[in-house]
Amino acid sequence: MNTIKSTAKRTAVVFPKHKKVLSILGENLTLAMKRRGITQEMLHDRTGLSKPTLRKILACLGLLEDLAKVAFDDELGRKLQDIQLLNKK
């Protein structure tokens, strides 16, 4: 029995009411990662989680709306960024 591997990329269904929340999450995480010098590959290697997996877990727990709060107030990231800016002088 031969198995044919699909080269098609899997996509997750995103409901319209969640698109804005996911957009905010993406922006917050991108800024937090940039402040720390972390790439998406590094984040994936460190957590072992993909974005769709995280979204599914939070949706099952009824916490999807809390995604907008993730990294919203990144005090540590801003402090790290400020230190870098001060050291450039």
PyMOL Python script that loads the backbone (N, CA, C, O; Angstrom):
from pymol import cmd

cmd.read_pdbstr("""\
ATOM      1  N   MET A   1       0.838  -1.174   0.000  1.00  0.00           N
ATOM      2  CA  MET A   1       0.000   0.000   0.000  1.00  0.00           C
ATOM      3  C   MET A   1       0.887   1.242   0.000  1.00  0.00           C
ATOM      4  O   MET A   1       1.671   1.443   0.928  1.00  0.00           O
ATOM      5  N   ASN A   2       0.772   2.055  -1.005  1.00  0.00           N
ATOM      6  CA  ASN A   2       1.563   3.279  -1.107  1.00  0.00           C
ATOM      7  C   ASN A   2       0.816   4.438  -0.479  1.00  0.00           C
ATOM      8  O   ASN A   2      -0.394   4.592  -0.641  1.00  0.00           O
ATOM      9  N   THR A   3       1.570   5.242   0.239  1.00  0.00           N
ATOM     10  CA  THR A   3       0.979   6.422   0.853  1.00  0.00           C
ATOM     11  C   THR A   3       1.430   7.649   0.081  1.00  0.00           C
ATOM     12  O   THR A   3       2.623   7.833  -0.156  1.00  0.00           O
ATOM     13  N   ILE A   4       0.503   8.466  -0.302  1.00  0.00           N
ATOM     14  CA  ILE A   4       0.819   9.702  -1.028  1.00  0.00           C
ATOM     15  C   ILE A   4       0.768  10.844  -0.032  1.00  0.00           C
ATOM     16  O   ILE A   4      -0.242  11.069   0.635  1.00  0.00           O
ATOM     17  N   LYS A   5       1.876  11.557   0.053  1.00  0.00           N
ATOM     18  CA  LYS A   5       1.929  12.702   0.958  1.00  0.00           C
ATOM     19  C   LYS A   5       1.410  13.937   0.244  1.00  0.00           C
ATOM     20  O   LYS A   5       1.778  14.213  -0.898  1.00  0.00           O
ATOM     21  N   SER A   6       0.578  14.653   0.910  1.00  0.00           N
ATOM     22  CA  SER A   6       0.017  15.874   0.353  1.00  0.00           C
ATOM     23  C   SER A   6       0.975  17.039   0.573  1.00  0.00           C
ATOM     24  O   SER A   6       1.537  17.194   1.657  1.00  0.00           O
ATOM     25  N   THR A   7       1.154  17.841  -0.443  1.00  0.00           N
ATOM     26  CA  THR A   7       1.991  19.030  -0.308  1.00  0.00           C
ATOM     27  C   THR A   7       1.157  20.266  -0.036  1.00  0.00           C
ATOM     28  O   THR A   7       1.691  21.367   0.098  1.00  0.00           O
ATOM     29  N   ALA A   8      -0.154  20.083   0.046  1.00  0.00           N
ATOM     30  CA  ALA A   8      -1.039  21.215   0.314  1.00  0.00           C
ATOM     31  C   ALA A   8      -0.882  21.647   1.766  1.00  0.00           C
ATOM     32  O   ALA A   8      -0.797  20.815   2.669  1.00  0.00           O
ATOM     33  N   LYS A   9      -0.844  22.938   1.974  1.00  0.00           N
ATOM     34  CA  LYS A   9      -0.705  23.493   3.318  1.00  0.00           C
ATOM     35  C   LYS A   9      -2.046  23.442   4.037  1.00  0.00           C
ATOM     36  O   LYS A   9      -3.089  23.773   3.473  1.00  0.00           O
ATOM     37  N   ARG A  10      -1.990  23.016   5.302  1.00  0.00           N
ATOM     38  CA  ARG A  10      -3.207  22.990   6.113  1.00  0.00           C
ATOM     39  C   ARG A  10      -3.562  24.411   6.517  1.00  0.00           C
ATOM     40  O   ARG A  10      -2.686  25.229   6.797  1.00  0.00           O
ATOM     41  N   THR A  11      -4.836  24.688   6.544  1.00  0.00           N
ATOM     42  CA  THR A  11      -5.286  25.995   7.005  1.00  0.00           C
ATOM     43  C   THR A  11      -6.362  25.795   8.070  1.00  0.00           C
ATOM     44  O   THR A  11      -7.142  24.843   8.025  1.00  0.00           O
ATOM     45  N   ALA A  12      -6.380  26.697   9.002  1.00  0.00           N
ATOM     46  CA  ALA A  12      -7.375  26.641  10.073  1.00  0.00           C
ATOM     47  C   ALA A  12      -8.536  27.558   9.727  1.00  0.00           C
ATOM     48  O   ALA A  12      -8.362  28.583   9.067  1.00  0.00           O
ATOM     49  N   VAL A  13      -9.703  27.182  10.174  1.00  0.00           N
ATOM     50  CA  VAL A  13     -10.883  28.016   9.990  1.00  0.00           C
ATOM     51  C   VAL A  13     -10.866  29.095  11.069  1.00  0.00           C
ATOM     52  O   VAL A  13     -10.800  28.791  12.260  1.00  0.00           O
ATOM     53  N   VAL A  14     -10.924  30.347  10.647  1.00  0.00           N
ATOM     54  CA  VAL A  14     -10.948  31.466  11.587  1.00  0.00           C
ATOM     55  C   VAL A  14     -12.280  32.179  11.410  1.00  0.00           C
ATOM     56  O   VAL A  14     -12.596  32.688  10.335  1.00  0.00           O
ATOM     57  N   PHE A  15     -13.036  32.203  12.471  1.00  0.00           N
ATOM     58  CA  PHE A  15     -14.336  32.855  12.420  1.00  0.00           C
ATOM     59  C   PHE A  15     -14.166  34.368  12.442  1.00  0.00           C
ATOM     60  O   PHE A  15     -13.232  34.869  13.068  1.00  0.00           O
ATOM     61  N   PRO A  16     -15.042  35.101  11.777  1.00  0.00           N
ATOM     62  CA  PRO A  16     -14.918  36.564  11.699  1.00  0.00           C
ATOM     63  C   PRO A  16     -14.779  37.257  13.048  1.00  0.00           C
ATOM     64  O   PRO A  16     -14.026  38.223  13.170  1.00  0.00           O
ATOM     65  N   LYS A  17     -15.495  36.779  14.060  1.00  0.00           N
ATOM     66  CA  LYS A  17     -15.417  37.455  15.357  1.00  0.00           C
ATOM     67  C   LYS A  17     -14.056  37.275  16.020  1.00  0.00           C
ATOM     68  O   LYS A  17     -13.714  38.018  16.940  1.00  0.00           O
ATOM     69  N   HIS A  18     -13.281  36.303  15.567  1.00  0.00           N
ATOM     70  CA  HIS A  18     -11.959  36.060  16.145  1.00  0.00           C
ATOM     71  C   HIS A  18     -10.826  36.727  15.359  1.00  0.00           C
ATOM     72  O   HIS A  18      -9.707  36.833  15.860  1.00  0.00           O
ATOM     73  N   LYS A  19     -11.109  37.172  14.142  1.00  0.00           N
ATOM     74  CA  LYS A  19     -10.050  37.753  13.311  1.00  0.00           C
ATOM     75  C   LYS A  19      -9.407  38.975  13.955  1.00  0.00           C
ATOM     76  O   LYS A  19      -8.184  39.108  13.928  1.00  0.00           O
ATOM     77  N   LYS A  20     -10.200  39.865  14.532  1.00  0.00           N
ATOM     78  CA  LYS A  20      -9.655  41.068  15.150  1.00  0.00           C
ATOM     79  C   LYS A  20      -8.786  40.706  16.353  1.00  0.00           C
ATOM     80  O   LYS A  20      -7.704  41.266  16.531  1.00  0.00           O
ATOM     81  N   VAL A  21      -9.254  39.779  17.170  1.00  0.00           N
ATOM     82  CA  VAL A  21      -8.504  39.350  18.345  1.00  0.00           C
ATOM     83  C   VAL A  21      -7.173  38.738  17.925  1.00  0.00           C
ATOM     84  O   VAL A  21      -6.138  39.016  18.530  1.00  0.00           O
ATOM     85  N   LEU A  22      -7.201  37.907  16.890  1.00  0.00           N
ATOM     86  CA  LEU A  22      -5.970  37.280  16.415  1.00  0.00           C
ATOM     87  C   LEU A  22      -5.025  38.296  15.804  1.00  0.00           C
ATOM     88  O   LEU A  22      -3.806  38.161  15.913  1.00  0.00           O
ATOM     89  N   SER A  23      -5.574  39.302  15.169  1.00  0.00           N
ATOM     90  CA  SER A  23      -4.743  40.368  14.610  1.00  0.00           C
ATOM     91  C   SER A  23      -4.019  41.130  15.717  1.00  0.00           C
ATOM     92  O   SER A  23      -2.831  41.428  15.596  1.00  0.00           O
ATOM     93  N   ILE A  24      -4.736  41.444  16.795  1.00  0.00           N
ATOM     94  CA  ILE A  24      -4.142  42.137  17.942  1.00  0.00           C
ATOM     95  C   ILE A  24      -3.071  41.257  18.585  1.00  0.00           C
ATOM     96  O   ILE A  24      -1.992  41.739  18.931  1.00  0.00           O
ATOM     97  N   LEU A  25      -3.368  39.980  18.744  1.00  0.00           N
ATOM     98  CA  LEU A  25      -2.396  39.049  19.309  1.00  0.00           C
ATOM     99  C   LEU A  25      -1.129  39.017  18.466  1.00  0.00           C
ATOM    100  O   LEU A  25      -0.020  39.092  18.994  1.00  0.00           O
ATOM    101  N   GLY A  26      -1.299  38.906  17.169  1.00  0.00           N
ATOM    102  CA  GLY A  26      -0.152  38.850  16.264  1.00  0.00           C
ATOM    103  C   GLY A  26       0.721  40.085  16.376  1.00  0.00           C
ATOM    104  O   GLY A  26       1.948  39.990  16.413  1.00  0.00           O
ATOM    105  N   GLU A  27       0.082  41.245  16.428  1.00  0.00           N
ATOM    106  CA  GLU A  27       0.828  42.500  16.553  1.00  0.00           C
ATOM    107  C   GLU A  27       1.574  42.565  17.886  1.00  0.00           C
ATOM    108  O   GLU A  27       2.747  42.934  17.930  1.00  0.00           O
ATOM    109  N   ASN A  28       0.885  42.205  18.971  1.00  0.00           N
ATOM    110  CA  ASN A  28       1.515  42.234  20.292  1.00  0.00           C
ATOM    111  C   ASN A  28       2.698  41.269  20.375  1.00  0.00           C
ATOM    112  O   ASN A  28       3.753  41.616  20.906  1.00  0.00           O
ATOM    113  N   LEU A  29       2.518  40.066  19.853  1.00  0.00           N
ATOM    114  CA  LEU A  29       3.600  39.088  19.888  1.00  0.00           C
ATOM    115  C   LEU A  29       4.770  39.496  19.003  1.00  0.00           C
ATOM    116  O   LEU A  29       5.930  39.313  19.374  1.00  0.00           O
ATOM    117  N   THR A  30       4.468  40.042  17.843  1.00  0.00           N
ATOM    118  CA  THR A  30       5.534  40.493  16.943  1.00  0.00           C
ATOM    119  C   THR A  30       6.382  41.561  17.610  1.00  0.00           C
ATOM    120  O   THR A  30       7.611  41.506  17.551  1.00  0.00           O
ATOM    121  N   LEU A  31       5.737  42.532  18.243  1.00  0.00           N
ATOM    122  CA  LEU A  31       6.483  43.589  18.929  1.00  0.00           C
ATOM    123  C   LEU A  31       7.296  43.027  20.100  1.00  0.00           C
ATOM    124  O   LEU A  31       8.451  43.406  20.292  1.00  0.00           O
ATOM    125  N   ALA A  32       6.697  42.129  20.877  1.00  0.00           N
ATOM    126  CA  ALA A  32       7.410  41.533  22.017  1.00  0.00           C
ATOM    127  C   ALA A  32       8.612  40.732  21.537  1.00  0.00           C
ATOM    128  O   ALA A  32       9.673  40.779  22.161  1.00  0.00           O
ATOM    129  N   MET A  33       8.465  40.003  20.446  1.00  0.00           N
ATOM    130  CA  MET A  33       9.572  39.217  19.908  1.00  0.00           C
ATOM    131  C   MET A  33      10.680  40.118  19.376  1.00  0.00           C
ATOM    132  O   MET A  33      11.860  39.850  19.601  1.00  0.00           O
ATOM    133  N   LYS A  34      10.308  41.176  18.678  1.00  0.00           N
ATOM    134  CA  LYS A  34      11.316  42.103  18.145  1.00  0.00           C
ATOM    135  C   LYS A  34      12.091  42.780  19.267  1.00  0.00           C
ATOM    136  O   LYS A  34      13.302  42.973  19.161  1.00  0.00           O
ATOM    137  N   ARG A  35      11.401  43.139  20.335  1.00  0.00           N
ATOM    138  CA  ARG A  35      12.074  43.771  21.472  1.00  0.00           C
ATOM    139  C   ARG A  35      13.114  42.836  22.082  1.00  0.00           C
ATOM    140  O   ARG A  35      14.129  43.290  22.609  1.00  0.00           O
ATOM    141  N   ARG A  36      12.863  41.544  22.010  1.00  0.00           N
ATOM    142  CA  ARG A  36      13.750  40.555  22.615  1.00  0.00           C
ATOM    143  C   ARG A  36      14.722  39.927  21.616  1.00  0.00           C
ATOM    144  O   ARG A  36      15.611  39.171  22.009  1.00  0.00           O
ATOM    145  N   GLY A  37      14.560  40.234  20.334  1.00  0.00           N
ATOM    146  CA  GLY A  37      15.417  39.649  19.315  1.00  0.00           C
ATOM    147  C   GLY A  37      15.131  38.170  19.077  1.00  0.00           C
ATOM    148  O   GLY A  37      16.042  37.397  18.778  1.00  0.00           O
ATOM    149  N   ILE A  38      13.858  37.775  19.209  1.00  0.00           N
ATOM    150  CA  ILE A  38      13.456  36.389  19.038  1.00  0.00           C
ATOM    151  C   ILE A  38      12.740  36.241  17.696  1.00  0.00           C
ATOM    152  O   ILE A  38      11.843  37.022  17.377  1.00  0.00           O
ATOM    153  N   THR A  39      13.138  35.240  16.914  1.00  0.00           N
ATOM    154  CA  THR A  39      12.482  34.967  15.636  1.00  0.00           C
ATOM    155  C   THR A  39      11.330  33.988  15.846  1.00  0.00           C
ATOM    156  O   THR A  39      11.220  33.368  16.904  1.00  0.00           O
ATOM    157  N   GLN A  40      10.468  33.852  14.827  1.00  0.00           N
ATOM    158  CA  GLN A  40       9.372  32.890  14.899  1.00  0.00           C
ATOM    159  C   GLN A  40       9.906  31.474  15.038  1.00  0.00           C
ATOM    160  O   GLN A  40       9.339  30.658  15.763  1.00  0.00           O
ATOM    161  N   GLU A  41      11.002  31.185  14.337  1.00  0.00           N
ATOM    162  CA  GLU A  41      11.601  29.852  14.423  1.00  0.00           C
ATOM    163  C   GLU A  41      12.095  29.563  15.840  1.00  0.00           C
ATOM    164  O   GLU A  41      11.917  28.457  16.350  1.00  0.00           O
ATOM    165  N   MET A  42      12.713  30.559  16.473  1.00  0.00           N
ATOM    166  CA  MET A  42      13.183  30.394  17.846  1.00  0.00           C
ATOM    167  C   MET A  42      12.001  30.151  18.788  1.00  0.00           C
ATOM    168  O   MET A  42      12.072  29.296  19.672  1.00  0.00           O
ATOM    169  N   LEU A  43      10.924  30.900  18.596  1.00  0.00           N
ATOM    170  CA  LEU A  43       9.740  30.745  19.435  1.00  0.00           C
ATOM    171  C   LEU A  43       9.144  29.352  19.272  1.00  0.00           C
ATOM    172  O   LEU A  43       8.773  28.712  20.255  1.00  0.00           O
ATOM    173  N   HIS A  44       9.052  28.888  18.036  1.00  0.00           N
ATOM    174  CA  HIS A  44       8.520  27.556  17.766  1.00  0.00           C
ATOM    175  C   HIS A  44       9.424  26.492  18.397  1.00  0.00           C
ATOM    176  O   HIS A  44       8.928  25.551  19.017  1.00  0.00           O
ATOM    177  N   ASP A  45      10.743  26.635  18.245  1.00  0.00           N
ATOM    178  CA  ASP A  45      11.676  25.664  18.824  1.00  0.00           C
ATOM    179  C   ASP A  45      11.572  25.614  20.341  1.00  0.00           C
ATOM    180  O   ASP A  45      11.662  24.541  20.937  1.00  0.00           O
ATOM    181  N   ARG A  46      11.384  26.763  20.960  1.00  0.00           N
ATOM    182  CA  ARG A  46      11.323  26.835  22.422  1.00  0.00           C
ATOM    183  C   ARG A  46      10.010  26.310  22.995  1.00  0.00           C
ATOM    184  O   ARG A  46       9.994  25.743  24.087  1.00  0.00           O
ATOM    185  N   THR A  47       8.907  26.493  22.266  1.00  0.00           N
ATOM    186  CA  THR A  47       7.599  26.075  22.792  1.00  0.00           C
ATOM    187  C   THR A  47       7.098  24.775  22.177  1.00  0.00           C
ATOM    188  O   THR A  47       6.376  24.016  22.824  1.00  0.00           O
ATOM    189  N   GLY A  48       7.476  24.520  20.941  1.00  0.00           N
ATOM    190  CA  GLY A  48       6.961  23.345  20.240  1.00  0.00           C
ATOM    191  C   GLY A  48       5.521  23.504  19.793  1.00  0.00           C
ATOM    192  O   GLY A  48       4.899  22.539  19.350  1.00  0.00           O
ATOM    193  N   LEU A  49       4.979  24.717  19.904  1.00  0.00           N
ATOM    194  CA  LEU A  49       3.587  24.971  19.533  1.00  0.00           C
ATOM    195  C   LEU A  49       3.505  25.819  18.271  1.00  0.00           C
ATOM    196  O   LEU A  49       4.260  26.775  18.092  1.00  0.00           O
ATOM    197  N   SER A  50       2.582  25.450  17.409  1.00  0.00           N
ATOM    198  CA  SER A  50       2.293  26.288  16.249  1.00  0.00           C
ATOM    199  C   SER A  50       1.162  27.233  16.624  1.00  0.00           C
ATOM    200  O   SER A  50       0.471  27.021  17.621  1.00  0.00           O
ATOM    201  N   LYS A  51       0.977  28.271  15.827  1.00  0.00           N
ATOM    202  CA  LYS A  51      -0.115  29.212  16.094  1.00  0.00           C
ATOM    203  C   LYS A  51      -1.482  28.536  16.064  1.00  0.00           C
ATOM    204  O   LYS A  51      -2.306  28.798  16.940  1.00  0.00           O
ATOM    205  N   PRO A  52      -1.752  27.661  15.067  1.00  0.00           N
ATOM    206  CA  PRO A  52      -3.066  26.997  15.072  1.00  0.00           C
ATOM    207  C   PRO A  52      -3.287  26.124  16.323  1.00  0.00           C
ATOM    208  O   PRO A  52      -4.402  26.049  16.839  1.00  0.00           O
ATOM    209  N   THR A  53      -2.235  25.476  16.797  1.00  0.00           N
ATOM    210  CA  THR A  53      -2.365  24.636  17.997  1.00  0.00           C
ATOM    211  C   THR A  53      -2.722  25.484  19.202  1.00  0.00           C
ATOM    212  O   THR A  53      -3.621  25.134  19.966  1.00  0.00           O
ATOM    213  N   LEU A  54      -2.031  26.586  19.377  1.00  0.00           N
ATOM    214  CA  LEU A  54      -2.322  27.476  20.494  1.00  0.00           C
ATOM    215  C   LEU A  54      -3.753  27.998  20.419  1.00  0.00           C
ATOM    216  O   LEU A  54      -4.454  28.044  21.430  1.00  0.00           O
ATOM    217  N   ARG A  55      -4.180  28.387  19.241  1.00  0.00           N
ATOM    218  CA  ARG A  55      -5.537  28.912  19.054  1.00  0.00           C
ATOM    219  C   ARG A  55      -6.576  27.846  19.408  1.00  0.00           C
ATOM    220  O   ARG A  55      -7.578  28.157  20.054  1.00  0.00           O
ATOM    221  N   LYS A  56      -6.353  26.593  18.995  1.00  0.00           N
ATOM    222  CA  LYS A  56      -7.297  25.513  19.281  1.00  0.00           C
ATOM    223  C   LYS A  56      -7.387  25.253  20.788  1.00  0.00           C
ATOM    224  O   LYS A  56      -8.477  25.055  21.325  1.00  0.00           O
ATOM    225  N   ILE A  57      -6.243  25.255  21.458  1.00  0.00           N
ATOM    226  CA  ILE A  57      -6.231  25.020  22.910  1.00  0.00           C
ATOM    227  C   ILE A  57      -7.025  26.107  23.621  1.00  0.00           C
ATOM    228  O   ILE A  57      -7.870  25.809  24.465  1.00  0.00           O
ATOM    229  N   LEU A  58      -6.760  27.356  23.285  1.00  0.00           N
ATOM    230  CA  LEU A  58      -7.455  28.463  23.944  1.00  0.00           C
ATOM    231  C   LEU A  58      -8.944  28.479  23.622  1.00  0.00           C
ATOM    232  O   LEU A  58      -9.758  28.815  24.482  1.00  0.00           O
ATOM    233  N   ALA A  59      -9.306  28.122  22.402  1.00  0.00           N
ATOM    234  CA  ALA A  59     -10.722  28.070  22.030  1.00  0.00           C
ATOM    235  C   ALA A  59     -11.442  26.990  22.835  1.00  0.00           C
ATOM    236  O   ALA A  59     -12.561  27.207  23.298  1.00  0.00           O
ATOM    237  N   CYS A  60     -10.809  25.832  23.004  1.00  0.00           N
ATOM    238  CA  CYS A  60     -11.419  24.744  23.782  1.00  0.00           C
ATOM    239  C   CYS A  60     -11.619  25.134  25.242  1.00  0.00           C
ATOM    240  O   CYS A  60     -12.573  24.699  25.886  1.00  0.00           O
ATOM    241  N   LEU A  61     -10.709  25.958  25.757  1.00  0.00           N
ATOM    242  CA  LEU A  61     -10.806  26.391  27.149  1.00  0.00           C
ATOM    243  C   LEU A  61     -11.688  27.616  27.331  1.00  0.00           C
ATOM    244  O   LEU A  61     -11.910  28.066  28.455  1.00  0.00           O
ATOM    245  N   GLY A  62     -12.193  28.159  26.218  1.00  0.00           N
ATOM    246  CA  GLY A  62     -13.025  29.354  26.296  1.00  0.00           C
ATOM    247  C   GLY A  62     -12.220  30.607  26.589  1.00  0.00           C
ATOM    248  O   GLY A  62     -12.752  31.577  27.130  1.00  0.00           O
ATOM    249  N   LEU A  63     -10.943  30.594  26.236  1.00  0.00           N
ATOM    250  CA  LEU A  63     -10.062  31.725  26.536  1.00  0.00           C
ATOM    251  C   LEU A  63      -9.621  32.491  25.285  1.00  0.00           C
ATOM    252  O   LEU A  63      -8.688  33.292  25.344  1.00  0.00           O
ATOM    253  N   LEU A  64     -10.279  32.252  24.176  1.00  0.00           N
ATOM    254  CA  LEU A  64      -9.855  32.880  22.925  1.00  0.00           C
ATOM    255  C   LEU A  64      -9.878  34.404  23.008  1.00  0.00           C
ATOM    256  O   LEU A  64      -8.998  35.063  22.453  1.00  0.00           O
ATOM    257  N   GLU A  65     -10.861  34.970  23.688  1.00  0.00           N
ATOM    258  CA  GLU A  65     -10.950  36.429  23.800  1.00  0.00           C
ATOM    259  C   GLU A  65      -9.781  37.011  24.601  1.00  0.00           C
ATOM    260  O   GLU A  65      -9.448  38.185  24.444  1.00  0.00           O
ATOM    261  N   ASP A  66      -9.160  36.200  25.452  1.00  0.00           N
ATOM    262  CA  ASP A  66      -8.024  36.674  26.249  1.00  0.00           C
ATOM    263  C   ASP A  66      -6.761  36.853  25.417  1.00  0.00           C
ATOM    264  O   ASP A  66      -5.782  37.422  25.900  1.00  0.00           O
ATOM    265  N   LEU A  67      -6.766  36.378  24.176  1.00  0.00           N
ATOM    266  CA  LEU A  67      -5.575  36.512  23.326  1.00  0.00           C
ATOM    267  C   LEU A  67      -5.174  37.971  23.121  1.00  0.00           C
ATOM    268  O   LEU A  67      -3.989  38.278  22.990  1.00  0.00           O
ATOM    269  N   ALA A  68      -6.142  38.853  23.093  1.00  0.00           N
ATOM    270  CA  ALA A  68      -5.838  40.266  22.869  1.00  0.00           C
ATOM    271  C   ALA A  68      -5.042  40.857  24.025  1.00  0.00           C
ATOM    272  O   ALA A  68      -4.412  41.904  23.876  1.00  0.00           O
ATOM    273  N   LYS A  69      -5.067  40.198  25.162  1.00  0.00           N
ATOM    274  CA  LYS A  69      -4.351  40.699  26.334  1.00  0.00           C
ATOM    275  C   LYS A  69      -2.893  40.231  26.378  1.00  0.00           C
ATOM    276  O   LYS A  69      -2.080  40.791  27.112  1.00  0.00           O
ATOM    277  N   VAL A  70      -2.569  39.201  25.587  1.00  0.00           N
ATOM    278  CA  VAL A  70      -1.212  38.664  25.590  1.00  0.00           C
ATOM    279  C   VAL A  70      -0.236  39.712  25.076  1.00  0.00           C
ATOM    280  O   VAL A  70      -0.404  40.253  23.983  1.00  0.00           O
ATOM    281  N   ALA A  71       0.769  39.986  25.865  1.00  0.00           N
ATOM    282  CA  ALA A  71       1.835  40.938  25.530  1.00  0.00           C
ATOM    283  C   ALA A  71       1.320  42.347  25.287  1.00  0.00           C
ATOM    284  O   ALA A  71       2.013  43.154  24.668  1.00  0.00           O
ATOM    285  N   PHE A  72       0.123  42.660  25.759  1.00  0.00           N
ATOM    286  CA  PHE A  72      -0.436  43.993  25.558  1.00  0.00           C
ATOM    287  C   PHE A  72       0.411  45.051  26.253  1.00  0.00           C
ATOM    288  O   PHE A  72       0.737  46.081  25.663  1.00  0.00           O
ATOM    289  N   ASP A  73       0.761  44.796  27.499  1.00  0.00           N
ATOM    290  CA  ASP A  73       1.587  45.731  28.250  1.00  0.00           C
ATOM    291  C   ASP A  73       2.926  45.051  28.511  1.00  0.00           C
ATOM    292  O   ASP A  73       3.125  44.453  29.568  1.00  0.00           O
ATOM    293  N   ASP A  74       3.833  45.140  27.562  1.00  0.00           N
ATOM    294  CA  ASP A  74       5.109  44.437  27.595  1.00  0.00           C
ATOM    295  C   ASP A  74       6.164  45.283  28.306  1.00  0.00           C
ATOM    296  O   ASP A  74       7.073  45.818  27.672  1.00  0.00           O
ATOM    297  N   GLU A  75       6.035  45.397  29.616  1.00  0.00           N
ATOM    298  CA  GLU A  75       6.940  46.234  30.405  1.00  0.00           C
ATOM    299  C   GLU A  75       8.381  45.752  30.291  1.00  0.00           C
ATOM    300  O   GLU A  75       9.288  46.562  30.096  1.00  0.00           O
ATOM    301  N   LEU A  76       8.606  44.447  30.409  1.00  0.00           N
ATOM    302  CA  LEU A  76       9.966  43.913  30.313  1.00  0.00           C
ATOM    303  C   LEU A  76      10.564  44.185  28.935  1.00  0.00           C
ATOM    304  O   LEU A  76      11.718  44.599  28.825  1.00  0.00           O
ATOM    305  N   GLY A  77       9.780  43.952  27.893  1.00  0.00           N
ATOM    306  CA  GLY A  77      10.262  44.189  26.531  1.00  0.00           C
ATOM    307  C   GLY A  77      10.643  45.641  26.302  1.00  0.00           C
ATOM    308  O   GLY A  77      11.656  45.929  25.665  1.00  0.00           O
ATOM    309  N   ARG A  78       9.835  46.553  26.819  1.00  0.00           N
ATOM    310  CA  ARG A  78      10.148  47.982  26.667  1.00  0.00           C
ATOM    311  C   ARG A  78      11.416  48.349  27.430  1.00  0.00           C
ATOM    312  O   ARG A  78      12.216  49.150  26.946  1.00  0.00           O
ATOM    313  N   LYS A  79      11.610  47.774  28.616  1.00  0.00           N
ATOM    314  CA  LYS A  79      12.827  48.040  29.385  1.00  0.00           C
ATOM    315  C   LYS A  79      14.060  47.521  28.650  1.00  0.00           C
ATOM    316  O   LYS A  79      15.089  48.194  28.601  1.00  0.00           O
ATOM    317  N   LEU A  80      13.952  46.326  28.082  1.00  0.00           N
ATOM    318  CA  LEU A  80      15.067  45.778  27.303  1.00  0.00           C
ATOM    319  C   LEU A  80      15.383  46.665  26.101  1.00  0.00           C
ATOM    320  O   LEU A  80      16.548  46.902  25.781  1.00  0.00           O
ATOM    321  N   GLN A  81      14.350  47.143  25.451  1.00  0.00           N
ATOM    322  CA  GLN A  81      14.518  48.023  24.295  1.00  0.00           C
ATOM    323  C   GLN A  81      15.148  49.346  24.724  1.00  0.00           C
ATOM    324  O   GLN A  81      16.015  49.868  24.024  1.00  0.00           O
ATOM    325  N   ASP A  82      14.728  49.889  25.850  1.00  0.00           N
ATOM    326  CA  ASP A  82      15.298  51.138  26.352  1.00  0.00           C
ATOM    327  C   ASP A  82      16.789  50.976  26.673  1.00  0.00           C
ATOM    328  O   ASP A  82      17.586  51.870  26.389  1.00  0.00           O
ATOM    329  N   ILE A  83      17.162  49.846  27.259  1.00  0.00           N
ATOM    330  CA  ILE A  83      18.575  49.599  27.571  1.00  0.00           C
ATOM    331  C   ILE A  83      19.398  49.573  26.289  1.00  0.00           C
ATOM    332  O   ILE A  83      20.487  50.146  26.243  1.00  0.00           O
ATOM    333  N   GLN A  84      18.896  48.923  25.260  1.00  0.00           N
ATOM    334  CA  GLN A  84      19.605  48.882  23.978  1.00  0.00           C
ATOM    335  C   GLN A  84      19.752  50.279  23.397  1.00  0.00           C
ATOM    336  O   GLN A  84      20.815  50.628  22.884  1.00  0.00           O
ATOM    337  N   LEU A  85      18.706  51.072  23.471  1.00  0.00           N
ATOM    338  CA  LEU A  85      18.757  52.432  22.923  1.00  0.00           C
ATOM    339  C   LEU A  85      19.757  53.299  23.701  1.00  0.00           C
ATOM    340  O   LEU A  85      20.481  54.095  23.104  1.00  0.00           O
ATOM    341  N   LEU A  86      19.797  53.148  25.012  1.00  0.00           N
ATOM    342  CA  LEU A  86      20.737  53.923  25.816  1.00  0.00           C
ATOM    343  C   LEU A  86      22.184  53.507  25.554  1.00  0.00           C
ATOM    344  O   LEU A  86      23.084  54.345  25.603  1.00  0.00           O
ATOM    345  N   ASN A  87      22.413  52.238  25.280  1.00  0.00           N
ATOM    346  CA  ASN A  87      23.772  51.755  25.031  1.00  0.00           C
ATOM    347  C   ASN A  87      24.295  52.136  23.653  1.00  0.00           C
ATOM    348  O   ASN A  87      25.493  52.011  23.401  1.00  0.00           O
ATOM    349  N   LYS A  88      23.435  52.593  22.761  1.00  0.00           N
ATOM    350  CA  LYS A  88      23.855  52.994  21.417  1.00  0.00           C
ATOM    351  C   LYS A  88      24.492  54.374  21.394  1.00  0.00           C
ATOM    352  O   LYS A  88      25.079  54.761  20.383  1.00  0.00           O
ATOM    353  N   LYS A  89      24.391  55.121  22.482  1.00  0.00           N
ATOM    354  CA  LYS A  89      24.916  56.484  22.507  1.00  0.00           C
ATOM    355  C   LYS A  89      26.422  56.505  22.483  1.00  0.00           C
ATOM    356  O   LYS A  89      27.024  57.578  22.500  1.00  0.00           O
TER     357      LYS A  89
END
""", "prot")
cmd.dss("prot")
cmd.show_as("cartoon", "prot")
cmd.util.cbc("prot")
cmd.orient("prot")
